[in-house]
Amino acid sequence: MQSILALLQFYNTYDHDDIYFSVAENFIYQFDQIGNMSLIEIAEKSHCSPSTITRFCRHLFYSSYPELRLELSRLRQHYVLNVLSTKHKVSTLENKMVGGKNIIARSIDSLLNQLESSQVDMFLQMLLSKTKIGFYGYSIPQSVWLLQIDLLMDGKKSTAFLDPRYQIEDIQSLDEDSFAIFFHYTNDEIFTLEQMMKEASQSGAKVALITNTSTLFSNLNVDFLFEFSYQSLALSFMIVNALITHMSIEYQQKNMNLTLEAIDLA
């Protein structure tokens, strides 16, 4: 999974005027075809020279484009095998906590217990049914990148730009086939986030908010609200990461049959 995580890092964090952003974007969204694409073809798609592609691959610690291409072409099968092994493991997050972290385990368990199963199912259904998933807020939890792998394997486009400018721009690309997921667990940037949620809702997208401070919002334009009790910033960050990890595991299991069919293992 190292290769796809590295691509997502370039895609989510690099300046959009940087040529490596364009290269990473094309690697991600040509994912299903990359195994059959030559160096010249991927360079043309990325509007750069073959030597730029080679340098990009070396930035990811691959000696050449063919080496990275082989790794990416094998990734789907490795991913499915990993999901199959996960299916037989305990998926409750509390059991994964290290001893001595009981406060974290209790907080996560409390959050998951507050969520109605129907609410979680509807959230997962949005992930399954929409073709564009956008993640927005300050800051976006790291576990989102793992969920992005699940979405990519399912042929979906997702964005989780760290730069607020690109988040605001990305809102403009949402439509009725989109799902916008917002994160907020600090007391700042309320107005900006409210405006972004309003625009996302007006675009026809479904909107979810994961927060510990919903009372600070004057107008919630959301379809799904996941709220947990206020904690310190560090603990809140861990809780949100755990929640997204939980959703990722649930998504994998719900999507298992489709994934197996896609690689003819059913």
C-alpha positions in Angstrom: 0.0 0.0 0.0 3.0 2.3 0.3 2.9 3.3 -3.4 -0.8 4.4 -3.4 -0.3 6.2 0.0 2.6 8.1 -1.5 0.5 9.1 -4.5 -2.3 10.3 -2.3 0.3 12.3 -0.3 1.4 14.1 -3.5 -2.2 14.6 -4.6 -3.6 15.9 -1.3 -0.7 18.1 -0.2 1.1 19.5 -3.3 0.4 22.8 -4.9 -1.9 22.3 -7.8 0.5 24.3 -10.1 3.2 21.7 -9.4 3.8 19.2 -12.2 4.0 16.4 -9.6 0.5 17.1 -8.6 -0.7 16.6 -12.1 1.4 13.4 -12.4 0.0 12.0 -9.1 -3.5 12.9 -10.2 -3.2 11.0 -13.4 -1.6 7.9 -11.7 -4.6 7.9 -9.3 -7.4 8.4 -11.9 -5.8 6.1 -14.5 -5.4 3.5 -11.8 -7.3 0.7 -13.6 -5.5 1.3 -16.9 -2.0 2.0 -15.5 -0.9 -1.6 -16.0 -1.3 -1.3 -19.7 0.1 2.2 -20.2 3.5 2.9 -21.5 5.8 5.6 -20.1 5.1 7.8 -23.1 1.3 7.4 -22.6 1.3 8.3 -19.0 3.6 11.3 -19.7 1.2 12.5 -22.4 -1.8 12.2 -20.0 0.2 14.2 -17.4 1.3 16.8 -20.0 5.0 16.3 -19.1 8.1 14.6 -20.4 8.9 10.9 -19.8 11.9 12.0 -17.8 9.6 13.9 -15.4 7.7 10.7 -14.9 10.9 8.8 -14.2 12.0 11.5 -11.6 8.6 11.3 -10.0 8.9 7.5 -9.6 12.3 8.0 -8.0 10.8 10.4 -5.5 8.5 7.5 -4.5 11.7 5.3 -4.2 11.0 3.3 -7.3 13.9 3.0 -9.8 11.7 3.4 -12.9 8.2 3.7 -14.2 7.9 0.0 -15.0 8.7 -0.9 -11.4 6.0 1.5 -10.0 3.6 0.3 -12.7 4.1 -3.3 -11.7 3.5 -2.4 -8.0 0.3 -0.6 -8.8 -1.0 -3.3 -11.1 -0.6 -5.8 -8.2 -2.2 -3.5 -5.7 -5.8 -4.4 -6.2 -5.2 -8.1 -5.6 -3.2 -7.3 -2.5 -5.9 -5.0 -1.3 -8.6 -7.7 -1.6 -6.6 -10.2 0.2 -6.0 -7.7 3.0 -9.8 -7.0 3.2 -10.5 -10.7 3.3 -8.1 -11.2 6.3 -9.6 -8.2 8.0 -13.1 -9.7 7.7 -12.1 -12.4 10.2 -10.6 -10.1 12.7 -12.2 -8.3 15.6 -13.3 -4.9 14.2 -14.3 -3.2 17.4 -11.9 -0.3 17.9 -11.9 -0.6 21.7 -10.2 -4.0 21.5 -7.4 -2.5 19.4 -6.4 0.0 22.1 -3.1 -0.4 23.8 -3.3 -1.0 27.6 -3.2 2.2 29.6 -5.3 4.2 27.0 -8.6 3.5 28.7 -9.8 7.1 28.4 -9.4 6.9 24.6 -11.1 3.5 24.4 -14.1 4.7 26.5 -14.4 7.9 24.4 -14.4 6.0 21.1 -16.8 3.3 22.5 -19.1 6.1 23.7 -19.1 7.7 20.3 -19.8 4.5 18.4 -22.6 3.6 20.9 -24.2 7.0 20.2 -24.4 6.3 16.5 -27.6 4.6 15.5 -27.1 1.7 13.2 -29.4 3.2 10.6 -27.4 6.4 10.6 -24.2 4.5 10.0 -25.8 2.4 7.3 -27.1 5.6 5.5 -23.6 7.1 5.7 -22.0 4.0 4.2 -24.7 3.9 1.5 -23.7 7.4 0.5 -20.1 6.3 0.2 -21.2 3.4 -1.9 -23.6 5.2 -4.1 -21.8 8.5 -4.8 -19.0 8.8 -7.4 -17.3 11.8 -5.8 -16.4 12.0 -2.1 -14.9 15.2 -0.8 -13.3 15.6 2.7 -13.1 19.1 4.1 -12.1 20.9 7.3 -9.2 21.9 9.5 -7.6 19.5 10.0 -8.4 16.4 8.0 -7.6 13.3 10.0 -4.9 11.0 8.5 -7.2 8.0 8.5 -9.0 9.6 5.6 -6.1 8.7 3.3 -6.8 5.0 4.1 -10.5 5.4 3.3 -9.4 7.1 0.1 -7.7 3.8 -0.9 -11.0 2.0 -0.4 -12.8 4.5 -2.5 -10.1 4.4 -5.2 -10.3 0.6 -5.4 -14.1 1.1 -5.9 -13.5 3.4 -8.8 -14.5 6.6 -7.0 -12.9 10.0 -7.1 -12.1 11.5 -3.7 -10.3 14.6 -2.5 -8.8 15.5 0.8 -6.7 18.6 0.1 -4.9 20.0 3.1 -4.7 23.5 1.7 -7.9 25.4 2.5 -7.8 27.3 -0.8 -8.1 24.0 -2.7 -10.8 22.8 -0.4 -12.9 25.9 -1.2 -12.2 25.5 -4.9 -13.2 21.8 -4.8 -16.6 22.6 -3.3 -17.4 24.2 -6.7 -17.0 20.8 -8.4 -19.7 19.0 -6.2 -23.0 18.0 -7.7 -25.9 15.6 -6.9 -23.6 12.6 -7.3 -21.3 13.8 -4.6 -20.9 13.3 -0.8 -19.2 16.1 1.2 -17.8 15.1 4.6 -16.7 17.9 6.9 -14.6 17.8 10.1 -14.6 20.3 12.9 -13.3 19.9 16.4 -11.8 23.3 17.3 -13.5 26.7 18.0 -12.1 28.5 15.0 -13.1 28.7 11.3 -16.8 28.3 12.0 -17.9 30.9 9.5 -15.8 29.6 6.6 -16.9 26.0 7.3 -20.5 27.1 7.5 -20.3 28.8 4.1 -18.6 25.7 2.6 -21.3 23.4 4.0 -24.0 25.7 2.6 -22.4 25.7 -0.8 -22.0 22.0 -0.8 -25.7 21.5 0.1 -26.8 24.0 -2.5 -24.9 22.0 -5.1 -27.1 19.0 -4.5 -24.5 17.0 -2.7 -25.2 15.1 0.5 -23.4 16.6 3.4 -22.0 15.1 6.7 -20.4 16.9 9.6 -18.2 15.1 12.2 -17.8 17.5 15.2 -17.6 18.0 18.9 -19.0 21.5 18.8 -22.2 21.6 16.7 -23.8 24.2 19.0 -21.3 26.7 17.7 -22.8 26.6 14.2 -25.7 29.0 13.6 -27.0 27.1 10.7 -26.3 23.4 10.0 -26.8 22.5 6.3 -26.1 18.8 6.8 -27.8 15.5 6.1 -25.7 13.5 8.6 -24.4 14.8 12.0 -21.9 12.7 13.9 -21.2 14.5 17.2 -19.1 13.4 20.2 -18.6 15.2 23.5 -15.9 17.8 23.7 -12.4 16.5 24.4 -8.9 18.0 24.3 -7.7 18.7 20.7 -5.3 15.8 20.8 -7.9 13.3 22.1 -10.6 14.7 19.6 -8.1 14.1 16.8 -7.6 10.5 17.9 -11.4 9.9 18.3 -12.1 11.2 14.8 -9.3 9.1 13.3 -10.8 6.0 15.0 -14.2 6.8 13.7 -13.0 7.1 10.1 -11.1 3.8 10.6 -14.3 2.2 11.8 -16.2 3.5 8.8 -13.4 2.3 6.5 -13.6 -1.3 7.9 -17.4 -1.2 7.6 -17.2 0.1 4.0 -14.7 -2.7 3.1 -17.1 -5.4 4.3 -20.2 -3.9 2.7 -18.3 -3.6 -0.6 -16.7 -7.0 -0.4 -18.9 -8.7 -3.0 -18.4 -5.9 -5.5 -14.7 -5.9 -5.0 -14.5 -9.7 -5.5 -16.5 -9.5 -8.7 -14.2 -6.8 -10.0 -11.2 -9.1 -9.9 -13.1 -12.3 -10.8 -12.5 -13.9 -7.5 -16.2 -14.4 -6.6 
